[in-house]
Amino acid sequence: MPFELEDITNLLPFTVQLNIFQCGGFAIGQCISYKIVDGLLYFMFSKIWVAIARGDKANVNPLEFISSTLFPPKDFNIAYDGGVGITKDMVIKRFVFDAFQVENLQERYAHNIYLKKGPTRVETLCMESVCEGYKGLYQE
């Protein structure tokens, strides 16, 4: 590619790179900013460019931007209700953990023979909740 994709919008809107190989083959790379053309126009441009380069004027057709006639927009008369999806009886829970208690839990699980390194804070809290859940299962 002539440029990195992020760089093309800052430098040039259209770039071409020609690579000629020792075997006689060649490759052409193009970068065109999406701000100028879409995918269909890119391929139409490339096709016309190749036809002109070959001297094949018979295949050089004028560009026709008729996609809106081929794919007309649909008429959507759907009323929008802003209240849809809003739940009025919602319960939100927030859990706040004391840093000292989390560190103590981390130390407790850090000596596990199956762990290569100590657990993260999130892993520690998950492990603790799983252990509490198992305690409840065995007590019943």
C-alpha positions in Angstrom: 0.0 0.0 0.0 1.3 3.5 -0.8 0.6 4.8 2.7 -0.8 3.5 6.0 -4.5 3.8 6.0 -4.5 6.3 8.9 -2.0 8.6 7.1 -3.7 9.0 3.8 -6.3 11.4 5.0 -3.6 13.7 6.4 -1.4 13.6 3.3 -3.0 13.0 0.0 -6.6 12.0 -0.9 -5.5 9.6 -3.7 -2.2 7.8 -4.0 -0.9 5.1 -6.4 2.1 2.8 -5.9 3.6 0.8 -8.8 5.8 -2.2 -8.0 7.7 -3.8 -10.9 9.2 -7.3 -10.2 12.4 -8.8 -11.7 10.3 -11.5 -13.4 8.5 -8.8 -15.4 5.3 -8.8 -13.4 3.9 -5.8 -11.7 1.4 -4.8 -9.0 -0.5 -1.5 -8.6 -1.7 -0.4 -5.2 -4.2 2.4 -4.7 -5.4 4.3 -1.7 -8.4 6.6 -2.0 -9.9 8.4 1.0 -13.4 7.3 1.9 -14.2 11.0 2.2 -14.0 11.2 -1.6 -15.3 7.9 -2.9 -17.2 4.9 -1.7 -16.5 1.3 -2.7 -18.5 1.3 -5.9 -17.0 4.4 -7.2 -13.5 3.1 -6.4 -14.0 0.0 -8.6 -15.6 2.0 -11.3 -12.7 4.5 -11.3 -10.2 1.6 -11.4 -12.0 -0.1 -14.3 -12.1 3.1 -16.4 -8.4 3.9 -15.6 -7.4 0.4 -16.8 -9.4 0.8 -20.0 -7.8 4.2 -20.7 -4.3 2.8 -20.0 -4.9 0.0 -22.5 -6.2 2.4 -25.1 -9.6 0.6 -25.1 -11.9 3.6 -25.5 -14.9 1.4 -26.3 -15.0 0.3 -22.7 -14.8 3.8 -21.2 -18.4 4.5 -20.2 -19.5 7.6 -18.4 -20.1 7.2 -14.7 -23.7 6.8 -13.8 -24.8 7.4 -10.2 -28.0 5.5 -10.3 -27.9 3.5 -7.2 -30.8 5.4 -5.7 -33.0 4.3 -8.6 -31.8 0.7 -8.4 -32.3 0.7 -4.6 -35.0 3.3 -3.8 -35.3 4.3 -0.2 -38.2 2.6 1.6 -40.9 4.7 3.1 -40.8 4.0 6.9 -43.8 5.6 8.6 -43.0 4.1 12.0 -43.8 6.3 14.9 -41.1 6.5 17.5 -42.0 6.0 21.1 -39.3 7.3 23.4 -40.7 5.4 26.4 -40.3 2.0 24.8 -37.6 -0.1 26.6 -37.6 2.0 29.8 -38.2 -0.1 32.8 -39.8 1.7 35.7 -39.3 -0.9 38.4 -35.6 -1.3 38.1 -33.2 -2.4 40.8 -29.7 -1.3 40.7 -27.1 -2.6 43.1 -23.8 -1.2 43.8 -21.1 -3.0 45.7 -18.2 -1.2 47.3 -15.3 -3.2 48.6 -12.8 -2.0 51.2 -9.3 -2.0 49.7 -7.8 -3.5 52.8 -10.2 -6.4 52.8 -9.6 -7.1 49.1 -5.8 -7.1 49.7 -6.3 -9.6 52.6 -8.4 -11.8 50.3 -5.7 -11.6 47.6 -3.0 -12.7 50.0 -5.2 -15.6 51.1 -5.6 -16.9 47.5 -2.1 -16.0 46.4 -0.6 -19.2 47.8 -2.8 -21.4 45.6 -0.5 -24.0 44.0 -2.5 -23.8 40.7 -1.8 -20.1 40.2 1.5 -19.0 38.7 1.1 -15.5 40.1 -1.3 -13.8 42.6 -4.9 -13.2 41.5 -6.0 -9.8 40.4 -8.6 -7.8 42.5 -11.4 -8.9 40.2 -10.3 -12.6 40.2 -10.1 -12.4 44.0 -13.6 -11.1 44.4 -15.0 -13.6 41.9 -13.2 -16.5 43.7 -14.6 -15.3 47.1 -18.1 -15.1 45.8 -17.8 -18.7 44.3 -16.5 -20.0 47.6 -19.4 -18.3 49.5 -21.8 -19.9 47.0 -20.4 -23.4 47.6 -20.7 -22.9 51.3 -24.4 -22.2 50.9 -24.9 -25.3 48.8 -23.2 -27.6 51.4 -25.0 -26.1 54.4 -28.5 -26.9 53.0 
